[in-house]
């Protein structure tokens, strides 16, 4: 953690009387007075500060991609859907909630072939579980799957707790 910095300023009393050294005050004898009925001047201290805080992330997002290009539309779809079903099964078996999983599919024809891509985005709070799932998918699906490096971040709740 880095040290905090605090800045302070003395705010002068609003007045039409000005002393060359102290705006808003005038001198009477040996003491400074505010223009209000000769009472001792009240001064306000304003303090502003900045601080830096560091905290480990509490979330990680991993993207898993599968794709296939085949001459027949059904073959491209089946190829991707089999691997997609396996990926989702592994995620469910590890206890990841559905609300933390997003699946998108894209199917198109490019030149003389059909191409299908699917992306599974998973948000993890347990980083060890994330690593275990990614390792298992790489081991079982080898080069037919692309797992992007995790993106670590802070949830809104964690940020609020830091404040």
C-alpha positions in Angstrom: 0.0 0.0 0.0 1.3 3.5 -0.8 1.1 6.4 1.7 -1.9 8.7 1.6 -1.5 12.4 0.8 -3.7 15.0 2.6 -3.9 18.7 1.7 -5.2 21.4 4.0 -6.1 25.0 3.4 -7.2 27.8 5.7 -10.3 29.6 4.3 -10.5 33.3 5.2 -13.6 34.8 6.7 -15.6 36.7 4.1 -15.1 40.4 4.7 -14.7 43.8 3.1 -11.7 44.5 5.4 -8.4 43.3 4.1 -5.1 43.1 5.8 -2.1 42.9 3.5 -1.1 39.6 5.2 -4.4 37.9 6.0 -7.3 38.3 3.6 -10.6 38.7 5.5 -9.1 39.7 8.8 -8.0 43.0 10.4 -5.8 43.7 13.3 -7.0 45.3 16.5 -4.2 45.9 19.0 -2.5 42.6 19.4 -5.1 40.2 18.0 -6.7 39.5 14.7 -10.5 40.1 14.5 -13.2 39.4 12.0 -15.2 42.4 10.8 -18.3 41.1 12.6 -18.7 43.2 15.8 -15.1 42.9 16.7 -15.3 39.2 17.8 -12.2 37.0 17.3 -12.2 35.7 13.8 -13.4 32.1 13.2 -11.4 30.2 10.7 -12.4 27.1 8.8 -10.0 24.4 7.8 -10.8 22.5 4.7 -9.1 19.1 4.2 -9.0 17.2 1.0 -7.1 14.0 0.3 -6.2 11.3 -2.1 -5.2 7.8 -1.4 -4.2 4.8 -3.3 -5.3 1.3 -2.4 -4.5 -2.0 -4.1 -6.6 -5.2 -3.9 -6.4 -8.5 -5.6 -9.1 -9.0 -8.2 -12.1 -11.1 -7.2 -13.3 -12.1 -10.7 -11.8 -13.6 -13.8 -13.4 -14.0 -17.2 -12.3 -16.8 -19.5 -13.3 -17.1 -23.2 -13.3 -20.6 -24.8 -13.6 -20.8 -28.6 -14.5 -23.7 -30.8 -14.9 -23.6 -34.6 -15.3 -25.8 -37.6 -15.4 -25.4 -41.3 -17.0 -28.2 -43.4 -18.6 -28.6 -46.9 -21.9 -29.6 -45.3 -23.8 -27.4 -43.0 -24.9 -30.2 -40.7 -21.3 -31.4 -40.3 -20.0 -28.0 -39.2 -22.8 -27.6 -36.7 -22.4 -31.1 -35.3 -18.7 -30.7 -34.9 -19.0 -27.5 -32.9 -22.1 -28.6 -30.9 -20.4 -31.8 -29.7 -17.4 -29.9 -28.3 -19.7 -27.1 -27.0 -21.9 -29.7 -25.1 -18.7 -31.2 -23.5 -17.4 -27.8 -22.5 -20.8 -26.9 -20.9 -21.0 -30.3 -19.1 -17.5 -29.8 -17.6 -18.5 -26.3 -16.4 -21.7 -27.5 -14.8 -20.0 -30.5 -13.1 -17.6 -28.0 -11.5 -20.5 -26.1 -10.0 -20.4 -22.9 -12.1 -23.8 -21.2 -12.0 -25.6 -20.7 -15.4 -25.8 -16.9 -14.7 -21.9 -16.9 -14.9 -21.9 -18.5 -18.4 -22.6 -16.9 -21.7 -22.7 -18.8 -25.0 -22.7 -17.2 -28.4 -22.9 -19.0 -31.8 -22.1 -17.8 -35.3 -22.9 -19.7 -38.4 -22.1 -18.6 -41.9 -21.2 -19.7 -45.4 -17.8 -18.6 -46.7 -16.9 -19.4 -50.3 -17.7 -23.2 -50.7 -17.8 -24.1 -47.0 -20.0 -23.7 -43.9 -18.3 -22.2 -40.8 -19.6 -22.4 -37.3 -18.0 -20.8 -34.3 -19.1 -20.8 -30.7 -17.7 -18.9 -27.8 -18.3 -19.7 -24.1 -17.5 -16.9 -21.7 -17.3 -17.9 -18.0 -16.9 -15.6 -15.0 -15.1 -17.3 -12.1 -14.7 -16.3 -8.5 -12.6 -19.4 -7.6 -9.4 -19.0 -9.6 -8.2 -22.5 -8.7 -11.4 -24.0 -10.2 -10.9 -21.8 -13.3 -7.4 -23.2 -13.8 -8.6 -26.8 -13.3 -11.4 -26.4 -15.9 -9.1 -24.7 -18.4 -6.4 -27.5 -18.0 -9.0 -30.2 -18.4 -10.4 -28.7 -21.6 -7.0 -28.3 -23.1 -6.1 -31.9 -22.1 -9.4 -33.4 -23.5 -10.0 -31.2 -26.5 -6.3 -30.4 -27.4 -6.1 -28.1 -30.5 -9.8 -28.2 -31.3 -10.4 -25.5 -28.7 -8.8 -22.1 -28.0 -8.8 -20.9 -24.4 -7.9 -17.2 -24.1 -5.9 -16.0 -21.1 -8.2 -14.9 -18.2 -9.1 -11.3 -17.7 -9.0 -10.5 -14.0 -11.1 -7.6 -12.6 -12.9 -6.3 -9.6 -16.6 -6.7 -9.2 -18.8 -3.7 -8.4 -19.3 -5.1 -4.9 -15.6 -5.4 -4.3 -15.0 -1.9 -5.5 -17.7 -0.6 -3.2 -16.2 -2.5 -0.2 -12.9 -0.8 -0.9 -14.5 2.7 -0.7 
